[in-house]
Amino acid sequence: MTKFNQTYPTDLKYTEWQLIEPFFPVHHLGRPRKWELWQIVNAILYVVRTGCQWRMLPKDLPPWQTVYGYFRRWKKAGLWERINEALVKKVRVKNGRKPEPSAGILDSQSVKTSEGGEQRGIDVHKQTPGHKRHILTDTLGLLLMVLVHSASVQDGTGGYLLLQQWFETVKHSVYNRWCRLKLLWADAAYAGIVDKVRKNFGWTLDIVRRSDKAKGFEVLPHRWIVERTFGWLGRYRRLSRDFEHTVSSSASVVYIASIRRMLKLATN
């Protein structure tokens, strides 16, 4: 077994690895692993934080083919979502909150994409060609769910799709996770789905509007929380634009950035 060590600033501390190690599969068929799982995770974190191409990973990290293969495998298994959920609960409890949030904030961010990839479109309001990231956070700004789709999809439509996915996750969960969520805040772009959300999901969607008297920038109640989350995520250069070929990979990168930040919050 390779001794745990830190080579790059993006690497996990041992206490951080201990928190997420139980989520990674232990059993391995065939020949013994050449690389430890924590080394694979560190390589993935290096890509997400620095924004480098998979093929450009430093030579002292595992081969990029191995790292990317694990990234895809864990993505398909829903591993990043499960780790993110567990860390949200841990950080909330550490901050004196109940594990499951009762309120959340919804918002979107349009980002340019690299050439190729699926579901590309143009945000007509921001004239941004690419994808739109819809996120739902709790009142601490912790990421609860992300949905990536074409930038041409209107905010109301995309927001409803995310909430519908969230509702299905809650309904079919063995542990009925996130069942306390009842109140949501969003901006005026989501006003058209208020009644639909209440009727189909039983949640209250409160629209936070700008004051008619406001001039220039205005800090809106609750909305600033999700904007701050986008700012935190923006520190991860892989998210500066969308470099992934599939929207599922795009969502996974957002979850990984969220996981990295929450690991620091959970262990500090």
KOLVEXTOR-439313 format. One record per residue (C-alpha): residue number from 1; residue in three letters; x, y, z. Coordinates in pm, whole numbers, plus 50000, padded with zeros to 5 digits. Example, Ala and Ser with C-alpha at 12.3 -4.5 7.8 and 13.67 -1.06 7.14 Angstrom:
2
R_1_ALA_51230_49550_50780
R_2_SER_51367_49894_50714
//
This chain:
268
R_1_MET_50000_50000_50000
R_2_THR_50134_50343_49904
R_3_LYS_50184_50576_50199
R_4_PHE_49931_50861_50203
R_5_ASN_50096_51188_50111
R_6_GLN_50020_51535_49974
R_7_THR_50203_51650_49663
R_8_TYR_49983_51930_49528
R_9_PRO_49776_52199_49703
R_10_THR_49466_52035_49556
R_11_ASP_49537_51702_49730
R_12_LEU_49318_51575_50011
R_13_LYS_49437_51574_50369
R_14_TYR_49420_51235_50536
R_15_THR_49134_51352_50762
R_16_GLU_48940_51458_50451
R_17_TRP_49001_51125_50279
R_18_GLN_48879_50941_50588
R_19_LEU_48541_51113_50555
R_20_ILE_48475_50994_50200
R_21_GLU_48676_50671_50179
R_22_PRO_48378_50453_50289
R_23_PHE_48185_50559_49978
R_24_PHE_48438_50412_49737
R_25_PRO_48414_50043_49642
R_26_VAL_48664_49823_49826
R_27_HIS_48626_49497_49633
R_28_HIS_48835_49464_49322
R_29_LEU_48835_49171_49080
R_30_GLY_49136_49081_48870
R_31_ARG_49492_49198_48920
R_32_PRO_49580_49420_49219
R_33_ARG_49542_49794_49178
R_34_LYS_49859_49979_49086
R_35_TRP_49715_50304_49221
R_36_GLU_49536_50371_49548
R_37_LEU_49186_50517_49524
R_38_TRP_49291_50831_49710
R_39_GLN_49551_50890_49439
R_40_ILE_49280_50866_49173
R_41_VAL_49059_51108_49365
R_42_ASN_49349_51353_49405
R_43_ALA_49409_51343_49030
R_44_ILE_49042_51418_48961
R_45_LEU_49055_51708_49207
R_46_TYR_49365_51837_49029
R_47_VAL_49174_51850_48699
R_48_VAL_48870_52020_48852
R_49_ARG_49069_52279_49045
R_50_THR_49330_52368_48782
R_51_GLY_49115_52319_48473
R_52_CYS_49382_52117_48293
R_53_GLN_49293_51863_48025
R_54_TRP_49276_51500_48129
R_55_ARG_49563_51420_47895
R_56_MET_49774_51693_48056
R_57_LEU_49783_51544_48405
R_58_PRO_50134_51559_48560
R_59_LYS_50338_51242_48515
R_60_ASP_50363_51179_48889
R_61_LEU_49985_51135_48905
R_62_PRO_49809_50819_48781
R_63_PRO_49777_50787_48400
R_64_TRP_49501_51005_48260
R_65_GLN_49326_50705_48103
R_66_THR_49300_50543_48446
R_67_VAL_49182_50862_48615
R_68_TYR_48922_50941_48349
R_69_GLY_48799_50581_48356
R_70_TYR_48734_50601_48729
R_71_PHE_48569_50943_48689
R_72_ARG_48321_50799_48438
R_73_ARG_48262_50483_48641
R_74_TRP_48188_50675_48959
R_75_LYS_47972_50921_48768
R_76_LYS_47753_50642_48631
R_77_ALA_47724_50492_48981
R_78_GLY_47594_50823_49122
R_79_LEU_47886_50833_49365
R_80_TRP_47945_51207_49354
R_81_GLU_47582_51282_49438
R_82_ARG_47588_51046_49736
R_83_ILE_47909_51192_49875
R_84_ASN_47777_51545_49825
R_85_GLU_47455_51461_50010
R_86_ALA_47641_51309_50305
R_87_LEU_47873_51608_50335
R_88_VAL_47583_51855_50321
R_89_LYS_47431_51682_50622
R_90_LYS_47763_51673_50806
R_91_VAL_47839_52041_50749
R_92_ARG_47484_52142_50842
R_93_VAL_47504_51954_51172
R_94_LYS_47844_52109_51241
R_95_ASN_47678_52450_51197
R_96_GLY_47399_52369_51441
R_97_ARG_47137_52289_51177
R_98_LYS_46927_51979_51121
R_99_PRO_47079_51738_50865
R_100_GLU_46803_51794_50608
R_101_PRO_46721_52149_50494
R_102_SER_46368_52287_50510
R_103_ALA_46436_52575_50267
R_104_GLY_46641_52627_49954
R_105_ILE_46738_52879_49687
R_106_LEU_46716_52821_49312
R_107_ASP_46919_52995_49042
R_108_SER_47099_52941_48712
R_109_GLN_47427_53032_48545
R_110_SER_47498_53035_48172
R_111_VAL_47845_52920_48065
R_112_LYS_48018_52887_47732
R_113_THR_48108_52539_47612
R_114_SER_48406_52408_47424
R_115_GLU_48354_52273_47074
R_116_GLY_48142_51961_47059
R_117_GLY_47934_51826_47340
R_118_GLU_47563_51768_47375
R_119_GLN_47267_52001_47436
R_120_ARG_47439_52321_47327
R_121_GLY_47225_52630_47283
R_122_ILE_47217_53009_47319
R_123_ASP_47090_53203_47618
R_124_VAL_46899_53475_47431
R_125_HIS_46906_53714_47729
R_126_LYS_47280_53694_47795
R_127_GLN_47381_53599_47440
R_128_THR_47587_53315_47583
R_129_PRO_47624_53005_47363
R_130_GLY_47660_52685_47559
R_131_HIS_47503_52533_47869
R_132_LYS_47304_52652_48166
R_133_ARG_47374_52523_48518
R_134_HIS_47073_52516_48744
R_135_ILE_47154_52471_49111
R_136_LEU_46957_52434_49432
R_137_THR_47128_52528_49758
R_138_ASP_47032_52535_50123
R_139_THR_47039_52856_50329
R_140_LEU_47409_52800_50407
R_141_GLY_47486_52800_50036
R_142_LEU_47564_52428_50027
R_143_LEU_47488_52259_49696
R_144_LEU_47188_52027_49711
R_145_MET_47142_51948_49343
R_146_VAL_47263_52059_49001
R_147_LEU_47111_52013_48656
R_148_VAL_47297_52105_48337
R_149_HIS_47111_52163_48012
R_150_SER_47112_52375_47698
R_151_ALA_47147_52750_47756
R_152_SER_46848_52800_47527
R_153_VAL_46614_52650_47789
R_154_GLN_46431_52925_47980
R_155_ASP_46498_52957_48352
R_156_GLY_46144_52863_48449
R_157_THR_46154_52546_48242
R_158_GLY_46501_52446_48359
R_159_GLY_46422_52526_48720
R_160_TYR_46109_52314_48708
R_161_LEU_46304_52023_48559
R_162_LEU_46552_52042_48846
R_163_LEU_46275_52053_49108
R_164_GLN_46098_51764_48936
R_165_GLN_46419_51562_48951
R_166_TRP_46458_51656_49317
R_167_PHE_46100_51552_49391
R_168_GLU_46152_51213_49223
R_169_THR_46473_51166_49424
R_170_VAL_46283_51230_49747
R_171_LYS_45984_51016_49651
R_172_HIS_46185_50708_49556
R_173_SER_46454_50737_49822
R_174_VAL_46469_50451_50071
R_175_TYR_46551_50699_50345
R_176_ASN_46316_50969_50212
R_177_ARG_46612_51205_50200
R_178_TRP_46560_51579_50192
R_179_CYS_46196_51529_50295
R_180_ARG_46190_51848_50508
R_181_LEU_46221_52084_50211
R_182_LYS_45910_52303_50192
R_183_LEU_46014_52659_50103
R_184_LEU_46213_52783_49803
R_185_TRP_46333_53126_49694
R_186_ALA_46407_53234_49337
R_187_ASP_46411_53547_49121
R_188_ALA_46139_53677_48891
R_189_ALA_46246_53447_48606
R_190_TYR_46075_53162_48792
R_191_ALA_45745_53340_48860
R_192_GLY_45569_53135_48594
R_193_ILE_45617_52804_48777
R_194_VAL_45500_52910_49127
R_195_ASP_45154_52754_49097
R_196_LYS_45287_52447_48918
R_197_VAL_45543_52382_49193
R_198_ARG_45281_52418_49465
R_199_LYS_45031_52194_49288
R_200_ASN_45267_51913_49183
R_201_PHE_45522_51912_49464
R_202_GLY_45352_52084_49757
R_203_TRP_45635_52338_49797
R_204_THR_45609_52716_49832
R_205_LEU_45818_52904_49575
R_206_ASP_45870_53261_49696
R_207_ILE_45976_53508_49427
R_208_VAL_46233_53765_49542
R_209_ARG_46198_54078_49328
R_210_ARG_46413_54386_49288
R_211_SER_46275_54707_49433
R_212_ASP_46133_54948_49176
R_213_LYS_46328_55226_49348
R_214_ALA_46661_55043_49341
R_215_LYS_46935_55184_49120
R_216_GLY_47232_54974_49012
R_217_PHE_47337_54670_49212
R_218_GLU_47102_54556_49487
R_219_VAL_47157_54275_49738
R_220_LEU_46838_54068_49732
R_221_PRO_46727_53870_50038
R_222_HIS_46819_53499_50013
R_223_ARG_46927_53537_49648
R_224_TRP_47275_53653_49750
R_225_ILE_47331_53311_49907
R_226_VAL_47308_53119_49582
R_227_GLU_47507_53389_49401
R_228_ARG_47782_53341_49658
R_229_THR_47774_52968_49587
R_230_PHE_47832_53034_49218
R_231_GLY_48125_53252_49324
R_232_TRP_48271_52969_49532
R_233_LEU_48231_52723_49246
R_234_GLY_48395_52971_49011
R_235_ARG_48725_52921_49194
R_236_TYR_48748_52582_49025
R_237_ARG_48888_52652_48681
R_238_ARG_48730_52348_48519
R_239_LEU_48401_52536_48573
R_240_SER_48520_52861_48410
R_241_ARG_48347_52723_48101
R_242_ASP_48201_52383_48020
R_243_PHE_48470_52154_47882
R_244_GLU_48275_51829_47919
R_245_HIS_48119_51635_47632
R_246_THR_47807_51528_47824
R_247_VAL_47580_51719_48061
R_248_SER_47608_51435_48312
R_249_SER_47986_51486_48324
R_250_SER_47929_51860_48357
R_251_ALA_47705_51803_48658
R_252_SER_47961_51567_48813
R_253_VAL_48233_51832_48794
R_254_VAL_48006_52074_48983
R_255_TYR_47943_51811_49250
R_256_ILE_48316_51742_49281
R_257_ALA_48390_52112_49333
R_258_SER_48116_52122_49596
R_259_ILE_48257_51812_49766
R_260_ARG_48607_51959_49780
R_261_ARG_48483_52275_49946
R_262_MET_48265_52092_50198
R_263_LEU_48549_51861_50296
R_264_LYS_48741_52168_50409
R_265_LEU_48437_52298_50598
R_266_ALA_48381_51961_50764
R_267_THR_48739_51915_50883
R_268_ASN_48843_52269_50976
//
